[in-house]
Amino acid sequence: MKKIPVSILGATGSVGQKFIQLLENHPYFYITSLAASDRSAGKKYGEVVNWILPTPIPDNLSEMIIDKCEPNLNCKIVFSGLDSSVAGEIEENFAKNNYLVISNSKIHRFDSDVPLLIPEVNADHIELLSTQKFGGGGIITNPNCSTIGLAIALKPLFDNFEIEAVNVVTLQALSGAGYPGVSSLDIIDNVIPYISGEEEKIELEPKKIFGKLKNGRIEFAEIKISAQCNRVAVIDGHLESVQIKFRTKPEIGDIISAWENFSSSPQKLNLPSAPIKPIHYFYDERFPQPRLHRNLDKGMAVSIGRLRECSIFDYKFSILSHNTIRGAAGGAILCAELLVAKEYIR
């Protein structure tokens, strides 16, 4: 297959850097341009970026001249790692000029015609692209990083049982706050029990993700979710403690079987970024742990453990997912791979 040219918006930021790292030697895509703020435009990428990843900047990109975030880039697909404060107008401008934008920003997540996409969970929602008013362009959004891990864990349960309510407490990694992120004086010897806007996203986004596509719009799923979010001194990997109530309580073995046997469109299509197994269940009560399991299966798998009965809900368990790979750049790249496989991109 002939590789498809792509560009990265917000290329100097932490998410933009992760896009660069994951797209190096990608079998479907190659980077033709890097775009960033006006103060960086016109300069060599390697001279401007504060590179924070352990792998080096690819040589060809280090010398690349940074473009402005304007729709005159030599590609069809743009991956957006832009901050939400500037993303909205820029992404719409690209879409109106026949670019397909795959965004990590929250700005367009609840537009009625924009898919909030997790390829293993709601691949059919890409049909919303045909209802968008951008001509030959379009916008697809990644959910919140914590939402992605939770939604993948809930998908097999949603398909096999009736979920009534979910309570989730997150322990979220520092990298989720971007760079430079949280001050060391705030987080060392400490836990911060508040992340602005995070609880609202986790409580609302799964309702759209699990919603049914009917007549060009999504009917939100009826599921009650309560979230509490904490920032902890872990570099990568969001851990989530979940309580769940079903309309009819299933057996523990049936829940584990649903997780262990779960496979979806990315696995059937053998997409390059897809985990071989989307969900790994651990029987050892000490697991999952961020340092041990965040990079499992290219950093794209969700790890689950400690399933047990709950005295208030029906069951409780722990989830772990890599927030900057599965929850950000890797998830967005997987969305693009799905679009290629479904021939939305040629």
Secondary structure, 3 states (H helix, E strand, C coil): CCCEEEEEECCCCHHHHHHHHHHCCCCCEEEEEEEECCCCCCCEHHHHCCCCCCCCCCHHHHCCECEECCCCCCCCEEEECCCHHHHHHHHHHHHHCCCEEEECCCCCCCCCCCCECCHHHHHHHHHHHHHCCCCCCEEEECCCHHHHHHHHHHHHHHHHCCEEEEEEEEEECHHHHCCCCCCHHHHCCCCECCCCCHHHHHHHHHHHHCCEEECCEEECCCCEEEEEEEECCCCCCEEEEEEEEECCCCCHHHHHHHHHCCCCHHHHCCCCCCCCCCEEEECCCCCCCHHHHCCCCCCCCEEEEEEEECCCCCEEEEEEECCCHHHHHHHHHHHHHHHHHCCCCC
